[in-house]
Amino acid sequence: MSWRILAWATLGSLALLVAIGGTWLLLLPGAPASGTAPAISSDEAEATLAALKPPKRKRPLIAIVGINDMSETTDYLMPYGILARADVADVLTLATQPGPVTLYPALKVQPHATIAEFDAVHPDGADYVIVPAMSRDDAAVLQWIRSQAGKGAIVIGVCVGATVVANTGLLDGKRATTHWYSVRDLQKHATIRYAPDRRLVVDQGVATTTGITASMPMALTLIEAIAGRAKAEAVARDIGLAAWDARHRSGAFSFTRPFALTAIANTLAFWNREQLGIALTPEIDEVSLALIADAWSRTYRSRALTFAATPQAQRSRGGLGILPDRIADDWPARQALPPAGTSPPAQALDETLRAIEARFGSGTADFVAMQLEYPR
């Protein structure tokens, strides 16, 4: 008798969970809000550039800081790669501790220095500090960001890096934005004023951006502020981006029913996972590599891994050491991804999303684009 009671109780609990889950799904919107992004006035654009002018040096010093475990891949690598291309500033990648930085959801790199080593060489601090999304709050990095701001650095929170900056207190009383999924986390800080419909917001020495791919227009805006429009246009052509103003339609990115269903379906398909290989080659384009690896690793169906014949770090186009995930001479053809850097980065991302659609369907491609906050 007792086993029957247990069985019925189990079935009842499962039915209740299914009913609750089904109701939750039905209450989600079926699609993001429609509309067009509001225009950016010339006055606002000029004010943004003026607020991002180098605060100290004629040739600025830019520090990109992360924790050693699970700093976001594109947030960390794309600003570095684009700014290194421009050659208008000295750009360094930093970590809180010695050793490599394991990025999320893909790639492992050798940073140039630790924050302690940076402080020893540059006691007067950086001109700009770029803060990517991080997997956790780290007391050392929060204190270091505060100390850099105290030395006059402009602090830039990329994507959910905005919430890291918020946790330092530097955004108190200011306007800010962040990745669409983390807006509520930003709003937990009562005095921060969320600014919708802007990819980049600058307020009193602190800048924030929307989701992951916003680091591309952010980096170009920073180049324009440092070296002028012509230089920014040249770099934009090189990376394949036609425009980079702060125009954004926040309503196009939200937690929808298709997004949730794709996440659930792809998670449950645990028996059908793929490990996709990207060959690490000398002078590999770190911007394209970051976008490709990030996108494929967000499908919930695949993970992008780098491989090389030796365990040594490969130097990227911008001079950053990238460590292979696997030691191998090649990769099975079906699971091998095209070499990074054969197309400009913006085009490489479009090509990657089309390849994801061909492999896993349009729902998964849209799911990845939503995570990257990339308009398709």
Secondary structure by P-SEA (a helix, b strand, c coil): caaaaaaaaaaaaaaaaaaaaaaaaaacccccbbbbcccccaaaaaaaaaaaccccccbbbbbbbbcccccccccccaaaaaaaaacccbbbbbcccccccccccbbbbbccccaaaaaaaccccccbbbbcccccccaaaaaaaaaaaaacccccccccaaaaaaaacccccccccccccccccccccccbbbbccccccccccbbbbccccaaaaaaaaaaaacccaaaaaaaaaaacccccccccccccccccaaaaaaaaaaaaccccccbbbbbbcccccaaaaaaaaaaaaacccbbbbbbcccccccccccbbbbbbccccccccccccccccccccaaaaaaaaaaaaaaaccaaaaaaaaaaacccc
